[in-house]
Amino acid sequence: AAALPRDPDQLGAWFKQVHPKRWATLLARRKLDNEGELIAFLRHMMEEGLSAHEAYEGLIRLSN
């Protein structure tokens, strides 16, 4: 398994680069106005104790 960035900002940037269609889906489905709100959501998930891997899995599930 690849090492995921542990910083929410870096993880968000990495996810956007690797999964651009999923990133767009997340923005649309979550009804977020901009990418900053999605990064804030990701930061919140990680501050609540999710590891980078768990946050990544959460983003994948939410973007399905």
Secondary structure as GFF3:
##gff-version 3
##sequence-region A 1 64
A	DSSP	alpha_helix	8	18	.	.	.	ID=ss1
A	DSSP	alpha_helix	20	29	.	.	.	ID=ss2
A	DSSP	alpha_helix	35	47	.	.	.	ID=ss3
A	DSSP	alpha_helix	52	62	.	.	.	ID=ss4
###
